[in-house]
Amino acid sequence: MRRQSVTILMADDDADDCLLAKEALAESRLANDLHFVRNGEELMDYLYQRGQYADIELAPRPGVILLDLNMPKKDGREALREIKADPYLRQIPVVVLTTSKTEEDIYRSYDLGANSFVSKPVTFSSLVEVMKTLGKYWFEIVELPLEGMGDGYAQRPSQNTSG
């Protein structure tokens, strides 16, 4: 079994949710590199290594994306559609982590290619449990593509414009 640190990229505009996720990951003892973006445009800039994310050291290819649906500029649904339409990005697992529990959002997320849909827990202890479970599943049980671990961007042509 491959047990390496996998970069987690969390796309969420709520600073409190990001802080809680960071603390929950630490509490669940996951030794993963966690990066944050605040909206769908920043997410795509990160993934395409544009602008402030042009340096691979500061923006390594994520092994998993935690995606909020309701974000400004470009929402999670639009970003998910773009990620799963790109042959260089679609292998990255996307876990929708959102406050929404509507059937429409669940069905639409899976239709757009989400790998999982998780409603954000209300309490910190529940969030820790969710992070432990996600960590165990994505980083211990399943096999991720090797390029999701490290600098898989090397084979990827640069995208200089937004989609």
C-alpha positions, 0 to 999 in steps of 0.5 A: 500500500502506498502511504504518502502525503497527499495534497488536499485542496479545499475550495470554500469561501467561509474562513471559519469552515476552512479553519475548522477543517484545518483543525479537524484534519490536525485532530484526526492526525492526517499528515496531509498538505492542506491548501485553500482557495476561496472561490471557483476562479481561484480553484481553477487558477490553482489547478491550471497554475495561473497567477499567484499559483504559478509556482508548483512549490506553492500550488502542488497538484492536489490528490483530492479536492474538497469542494463547497458548492456555494462560492462567489465568482464561480460556484462549485458546480461550474468548477466541478463541470470544468474539472471533470471536462479537462482530461488532465484534471478529471482524475483528481477525486472531488469530494463535495463538502457543503452545507446543502442537503438538497436532492437536486444538489446531490444528483447534480453533483454526481451528474457533474462527476463528483466522487462523493457528496458530504454534507458539512457537519454542524459540530466540530467533533462530527467534522473531525469524524468526517475528516477521519473517515475521508482520510481513511478512505481516500488516503489508506483504502483507495489507490490514487493516481501517482500523479496526484502525489507530487508534481503531476503538473509536469505533463500538463500543458499550461492554461493561460485563460479561464474557461 
